[in-house]
Amino acid sequence: QLLFSSPLSSGINAEYGGDIFGGMSMDGGAAPMAAPSANPAMDLFSLAAPASSYTAPPTVILKAAQAKGLEVSATFARRNKTIYMDMSFTNRSMVAMSGFAIQFNKNSFGLAPASPLSVPSPVLPGTTANASLPVMTSGPVMKMDPLLKIQMALKNDIDVFYFECTVPAYVLFVEDGCMERNLFPSTWREIPDEKEKQYTLPFTAKTQDQIEALLKTNNMFVVATRQGGDGESLIYMSVKF
């Protein structure tokens, strides 16, 4: 059972790369990302050892057919208390590409580039360049549906391309999300019953200690445990966005 605390930031910071969106509404104008074959958030629980925080495999978020030969793959990760969008740019056209910049539209958690996008350029035909974009949580806020959707615009020396992707919730979990045990019961009771969700998680870890270590590595903190019926172990956790 998870107890979430998720205050939203509402600050507005300077946008990098200019106003690629140009004040336009993105409703219906972005190419949706193809749905992955499996839920990457659930894959987190299939890790056998908690050596490092989980990072989902990259997926294609912008197809070459939609971007004049530019294919972009990406994944999100959390490293050293910072969110990163790790991206690969593959040039499937016949001309070199350069002059890359990216902008995020307003989104539920104020995610925005923390620095300009730096892509080794030019990206020659038939080659791939990699870039890691730090992401801050103090950008403009607007509730999205679904909540974790982000609309983006990517610019290069050929054109501007619009698309959207979904940020996995676990990269938003901060390092100070462990709730004091005496506060947990009252906070838990404040959550309406209709908010309760149930999932089956594919744990590879075999022992409770392994499971707790895996959760902690990904900023999911065990507040209390108890034994239930039929030999069950109930684990109560907290996370904070």
NORGI-V422169 format. One record per pair of residues at least 12 apart in sequence whose C-alpha atoms are under 8 Angstrom apart, sorted by the first residue. I is the first residue (numbers start at 1). GAP is how many residues later the second one is. Records with the same first field share a line. If there is no record, write none. Layout:
I: GAP / GAP
This chain:
1: 233 / 234 / 235 / 236
2: 234 / 235 / 236 / 237
3: 185 / 233 / 234 / 235 / 236
4: 234 / 235 / 236 / 237
5: 233 / 234 / 235 / 236
6: 234 / 235
7: 234
8: 100 / 101 / 102 / 133
9: 100 / 101 / 128 / 129 / 130 / 132
10: 100 / 128 / 129 / 130 / 131
11: 99 / 127 / 128 / 129 / 130
12: 126 / 127 / 128
13: 125 / 126 / 127
15: 88 / 97 / 98
16: 85 / 86 / 87 / 97 / 99 / 100
17: 84 / 85 / 86 / 99
19: 84
20: 82 / 83 / 133 / 134 / 135 / 140
21: 82 / 84 / 132
26: 79 / 125
29: 133 / 134
30: 121 / 122 / 132 / 133 / 134
31: 31 / 131 / 132 / 133
32: 29 / 131 / 132 / 133
33: 27 / 28 / 29 / 130 / 131 / 132
34: 26 / 27
36: 23
40: 16 / 17 / 128
41: 15 / 127 / 128 / 129
42: 159 / 160
43: 13 / 159
44: 12
45: 156 / 157 / 158 / 159 / 169
46: 156 / 157 / 158 / 159
47: 156 / 157 / 158 / 167
48: 156 / 157
49: 156 / 161 / 165
50: 160 / 163 / 164 / 165 / 167
51: 166
52: 165 / 166
53: 25 / 26 / 164 / 165
54: 23 / 164
55: 20 / 21 / 22 / 23
56: 19 / 20 / 21
57: 18
58: 15 / 16 / 17 / 29
59: 14 / 15 / 16
60: 12 / 13 / 14
61: 12 / 13 / 102 / 103 / 104
62: 101
64: 28
66: 95
67: 94
68: 25
69: 22 / 23 / 24
70: 19 / 20 / 21 / 22 / 23
71: 18 / 19 / 20 / 21
72: 15 / 16 / 17 / 18
73: 14 / 15 / 16
74: 12 / 13 / 14
75: 12
76: 91 / 92 / 95
77: 94
78: 93 / 94
81: 93 / 94
82: 52 / 53 / 54
83: 51 / 52 / 53 / 88 / 89
84: 48 / 49 / 50 / 51
85: 47 / 48 / 49 / 50
86: 44 / 45 / 46 / 47
87: 43 / 44 / 45 / 46
88: 40 / 41 / 42 / 43
89: 34 / 39 / 40 / 41
90: 33 / 36 / 37 / 38 / 39
91: 32 / 33 / 34 / 35 / 36 / 37
92: 33 / 34 / 35
93: 32 / 33
94: 31
95: 29 / 30
96: 26 / 27 / 28 / 29
97: 24 / 25 / 26 / 27 / 59 / 60 / 61
98: 21 / 23 / 24 / 25 / 58 / 59
99: 22 / 56 / 57 / 58
100: 17 / 18 / 19 / 54 / 55 / 56 / 57
101: 15 / 16 / 17 / 53 / 54 / 55
102: 14 / 15 / 50 / 51 / 52 / 53
103: 49 / 50 / 51
104: 46 / 47 / 48 / 49
105: 45 / 46 / 47 / 48
106: 33 / 34 / 35 / 36 / 44 / 45
107: 33 / 34 / 35 / 36 / 37 / 41 / 42 / 43 / 44
108: 33 / 34 / 35 / 36 / 39 / 40 / 41
109: 28 / 32 / 33 / 34 / 39
110: 26 / 27 / 28 / 29 / 30 / 31 / 32
111: 24 / 25 / 26 / 27 / 28 / 29
112: 23 / 24 / 25 / 26 / 27 / 28
113: 20 / 21 / 22 / 23
114: 19 / 20 / 21 / 22
115: 18 / 19 / 20
116: 17
117: 14 / 15 / 16
118: 13 / 14 / 15
119: 12
148: 18 / 19 / 20 / 21
149: 15 / 16 / 17 / 18
150: 14 / 15 / 16 / 17
151: 12 / 13 / 14
152: 12 / 13
170: 48 / 49
172: 68 / 69
173: 45 / 46 / 47 / 66 / 67 / 68
174: 45 / 65 / 66 / 67
175: 44
176: 43 / 64
177: 42 / 43 / 44 / 61 / 62 / 63 / 64
178: 42 / 43 / 44 / 45 / 60 / 61 / 62
179: 42 / 44 / 59 / 60
180: 43
181: 42 / 43
184: 39
208: 25
219: 20
220: 17 / 18 / 19
221: 16 / 17 / 18
222: 13 / 14 / 15 / 16
223: 12 / 13 / 14 / 15
224: 12 / 13
